Amino acid sequence: MDPKKGPVLLNYGIDEARFTKPVYPGMTIGVKFTVKEKIDQEKKSEDDVAKGIVKFLVDVYDETGETVAIATILTMVRKLEQN
């Protein structure tokens, strides 16, 4: 993949992952991301990028709307303001 440049610097980890219901071949699933928390990161030097960690609640659901997996994903993002 060669994705378009954006604010995501790196995927930082996955916490609290649970698979609550089986998913079978041919099933349709959807994913809903909700921001749970934003954590500011201090710049280590003047040349460092202003950034932070965003914790997303990730809800994977099936065609009936029932949750089949849930997790927290941590993503390091570049801040819009680079002061």
Residue frames relative to the residue before (quaternion, step in Angstrom):
aa qw qx qy qz dx dy dz
M 1.0000 0.0000 0.0000 0.0000 0.00 0.00 0.00
D 0.1090 -0.7548 0.6425 0.0754 3.52 -1.19 0.62
P 0.0698 -0.8548 0.5132 0.0322 3.59 0.43 1.24
K 0.6028 -0.5423 0.4546 0.3685 3.52 -1.32 0.48
K 0.5274 -0.6285 0.4649 0.3328 3.60 -1.02 0.80
G 0.0602 0.7896 -0.6062 0.0730 3.54 -1.00 0.87
P 0.7424 -0.4294 0.2757 0.4341 3.57 -1.24 -0.25
V 0.5684 0.6102 -0.3976 0.3827 3.63 1.17 -0.37
L 0.2361 -0.7786 0.5707 0.1110 3.56 -0.75 1.12
L 0.7703 -0.2051 0.1419 0.5869 3.57 1.04 -0.80
N 0.4396 -0.6213 0.5659 0.3171 3.52 -1.31 0.39
Y 0.3121 -0.8220 0.4667 0.0954 3.51 -0.60 1.27
G 0.7542 -0.3326 0.2124 0.5248 3.60 1.16 -0.43
I 0.3060 -0.7045 0.6065 0.2054 3.52 -1.40 0.14
D 0.0709 -0.7889 0.6104 0.0038 3.56 -0.86 1.05
E 0.8617 0.1951 -0.0998 0.4577 3.52 -1.37 0.33
A 0.2561 0.7790 -0.5308 0.2141 3.62 0.94 0.84
R 0.0374 0.7838 -0.6165 0.0645 3.54 -0.90 1.02
F 0.1985 -0.7379 0.6343 0.1172 3.54 -1.06 0.85
T 0.1653 -0.8673 0.4685 0.0305 3.54 -0.27 1.32
K 0.7924 0.0791 -0.0218 0.6045 3.58 1.23 -0.36
P 0.5173 -0.6556 0.4361 0.3353 3.63 -0.94 0.72
V 0.1858 -0.7266 0.6496 0.1242 3.54 -1.29 0.57
Y 0.1880 -0.8108 0.5506 0.0634 3.57 -0.76 1.07
P 0.6539 -0.5075 0.3719 0.4202 3.60 -1.18 0.50
G 0.7719 0.3328 -0.2634 0.4732 3.55 -0.98 0.89
M 0.5590 0.5937 -0.3979 0.4204 3.59 1.24 -0.27
T 0.3532 -0.7000 0.5783 0.2254 3.55 -1.22 0.56
I 0.0495 -0.7909 0.6096 0.0191 3.56 -0.93 0.91
G 0.1778 -0.7512 0.6238 0.1219 3.54 -1.32 0.38
V 0.2396 -0.7625 0.5851 0.1373 3.55 -1.27 0.36
K 0.0982 -0.7745 0.6237 0.0397 3.56 -0.97 0.92
F 0.1654 -0.7743 0.6071 0.0674 3.58 -0.84 1.08
T 0.0019 -0.7726 0.6348 -0.0154 3.58 -0.97 0.91
V 0.4118 -0.6944 0.5256 0.2683 3.60 -0.84 0.95
K 0.2225 -0.7822 0.5732 0.0999 3.57 -0.81 1.08
E 0.8019 -0.0856 0.1346 0.5757 3.55 0.94 -0.94
K 0.1713 -0.7379 0.6407 0.1246 3.55 -1.25 0.59
I 0.1065 -0.7976 0.5933 0.0196 3.57 -0.85 1.01
D 0.3606 -0.7453 0.5275 0.1904 3.56 -0.66 1.15
Q 0.1812 -0.7557 0.6201 0.1071 3.58 -1.09 0.76
E 0.3984 -0.7121 0.5237 0.2447 3.58 -0.89 0.89
K 0.4894 -0.6268 0.5171 0.3166 3.54 -1.16 0.66
K 0.3881 -0.7368 0.5109 0.2131 3.57 -0.93 0.94
S 0.7814 0.0199 -0.0092 0.6236 3.56 1.24 -0.49
E 0.6891 -0.4700 0.3503 0.4261 3.57 -1.31 0.17
D 0.6870 0.4831 -0.2691 0.4715 3.60 1.14 -0.67
D 0.5103 0.6688 -0.4079 0.3547 3.60 1.27 -0.27
V 0.4950 -0.6410 0.5090 0.2916 3.55 -1.23 0.57
A 0.4328 -0.6539 0.5482 0.2910 3.61 -1.04 0.78
K 0.1207 0.8149 -0.5439 0.1598 3.57 -0.61 1.16
G 0.0749 -0.7818 0.6151 0.0695 3.53 -1.34 0.08
I 0.4500 -0.6465 0.5392 0.2980 3.53 -1.35 0.12
V 0.1304 -0.7606 0.6317 0.0735 3.56 -0.98 0.90
K 0.2021 -0.7566 0.6124 0.1083 3.57 -0.86 1.03
F 0.1203 -0.7935 0.5960 0.0270 3.55 -0.72 1.16
L 0.3040 -0.6639 0.6444 0.2272 3.54 -1.14 0.73
V 0.1109 -0.7945 0.5965 0.0269 3.58 -0.74 1.08
D 0.0737 -0.7877 0.6114 -0.0147 3.54 -0.67 1.21
V 0.1154 -0.7699 0.6261 0.0444 3.58 -0.64 1.15
Y 0.0280 -0.8255 0.5625 -0.0371 3.58 -0.70 1.09
D 0.4482 -0.6893 0.5045 0.2635 3.55 -1.22 0.53
E 0.7580 -0.4118 0.2612 0.4333 3.57 -1.32 -0.02
T 0.6465 0.4892 -0.3298 0.4837 3.60 1.24 -0.26
G 0.5474 -0.6184 0.3902 0.4071 3.59 1.31 -0.14
E 0.5250 0.6393 -0.4083 0.3860 3.58 1.27 0.01
T 0.4999 -0.6598 0.4776 0.2943 3.58 -1.00 0.88
V 0.1426 -0.7896 0.5936 0.0619 3.55 -0.94 1.00
A 0.7794 0.0018 -0.0177 0.6263 3.59 1.29 -0.34
I 0.0392 -0.7804 0.6240 0.0042 3.53 -1.17 0.64
A 0.1034 0.7955 -0.5881 0.1035 3.58 -1.00 0.80
T 0.3333 -0.6674 0.6097 0.2679 3.52 -1.40 0.08
I 0.1182 -0.7848 0.6068 0.0446 3.57 -0.78 1.06
L 0.2214 -0.7654 0.5949 0.1062 3.55 -0.95 0.97
T 0.0233 -0.8028 0.5942 -0.0432 3.56 -0.81 1.06
M 0.2893 -0.7264 0.5934 0.1911 3.57 -0.95 0.89
V 0.0440 -0.8171 0.5743 -0.0241 3.56 -0.76 1.08
R 0.4802 -0.6282 0.5368 0.2943 3.51 -1.27 0.62
K 0.4247 -0.6907 0.5232 0.2623 3.59 -0.96 0.88
L 0.5708 -0.5901 0.4473 0.3548 3.57 -1.14 0.61
E 0.7352 0.3377 -0.1873 0.5571 3.56 0.94 -0.95
Q 0.1618 -0.8178 0.5491 0.0595 3.59 -0.61 1.12
N 0.2698 0.7817 -0.5160 0.2235 3.62 1.04 0.77
